[in-house]
């Protein structure tokens, strides 16, 4: 099932991650390997122009065959090839591509859950993907601030471990003194924004955002619905009564920016967020099959629960160079018309996140697990 052009069927995610290893590792470096099916390269290539034509992304949902069972066979075929390859010593270049493929698969583990949630939300029966543990209601603590003196700071991956190409090279940025909120914006605070006419006040919105609000009829975050006097939200565990203490989720950059303006402050830049998060271990509510939902917390945390919109456009760092060949299309070609998010979410694998990680989405995107943290000048 494909519920909108940006959503891919579950089996497509499983096939595409298998295709990545087949194409960039096995066919390039395993002489005895034979592709599972000659047409799969057309069906499961995502956006790599250098590798030839691809099936249109908005039409992935009409490909009823191969079915789930055939995709499982494809997966086993690729796994067998990878086991043979990994049984021998690999050149650094090949090992690096394997590592990239593993991190790419973790990205699709998250995308798969995002997409499943959107698909199920479109079903009038509002089915649950799984049983989700819901935290007992609690009062959210007052917002505090983490202050930073600004100055010259180093931004970007320092090396010595895996990083995507868009995290490099490390470089110096100048920051004015600032403060970050010591917690995420909550559903209760967002409800106050809604009640104050936040979605009907054009002075709060960027021009593009206001046009989207009018065209799409936004009145609340995605997956919120009003039943009599109560707000309900759709989760991977089905509909749940809104918990005002949990971080707000599934809001676009446009909404996050409007909320910050309504609050009298702003969104952080990605350099501010990284400078504040760099000394802090990446601990928080990450991918846990029993949760899969933002949770209220009394602790100060910069990571987890929801991806945090920044005010930074997604663009290359100074002296950025994409990798040669088709694999160089991984990130660099998307460095336009998108905004950077930081911190990971409740469906991000825990060992996948770090202070330098740069996620990115178009400003109108709401189906990712996206929320916000406020910032202000000092």
C-alpha angles and dihedrals in degrees: 000000000000115000098185137356093268093053121081127201115259093244090053091059090050092047095044094053088049090048090053092060092041093052106035099033116018102037090043099044111015108076095191094051120112121193114252095229131002095224097049091084087063095043100045106034105110109196109329103132092181090065097057140254122350137199109260112267096225089056100053090105094063093060098098092169135087089050131208093274093052091049089053089053089049090051092051091048091054092043090054090052092048091050090055091048095047092050089076134055111276130209113247091251092058094043090052091054091049090051091049089051092053092052089044088055091052088055089054092048085063095041090050091058092045090052095044089053092053092046093051092045089061091058112094089219088062093216123197122241091208143334109289122201108232119206116235113260115271139167115265114236121243117274114263130185135239107212126210125189095217122214129125113344134175114239129189139039113322094206126239094106142034120308134160116250092252090064091064147125107033110230143166124266130184117228130189114221110284144160132224125208109258091225139028124268109270134224089247091057090047090051088056089053090052092047090051091058095259093157093049101047111091093190089072096055139078110242094249091046093051090052090053092048090053096043096044098036094232113185101157139000119301112279094024117122131174116230109186101306099339132085116226127189130205114234136174083265092055128256117348133181110256114265105209092202097059121091114270112250140190098037124140127234088256091056093044091051092048092049092050090051090048088051092053094244135075146239118274123251115243090248091054091049093049094046090053094043099043096086092044125086112241097251126145145093103329133156109329116157090217094055115028089163138085113268133207113250137184092201127096106249135163096190140062139016096073137011108253121229116228127195090240121112113228104255137142122279116243110289093009114165123186117227116265120261131017094319087065087072089070098100114343098074091060096058095116136075094009137101130226123247126193142194108040130252144244089277096046115105106250096232091050098070132079138158093266097049112125116201118180140192138166112273094250095052114122106158094079117085092263131158137142150250120207127235136189140185122258 
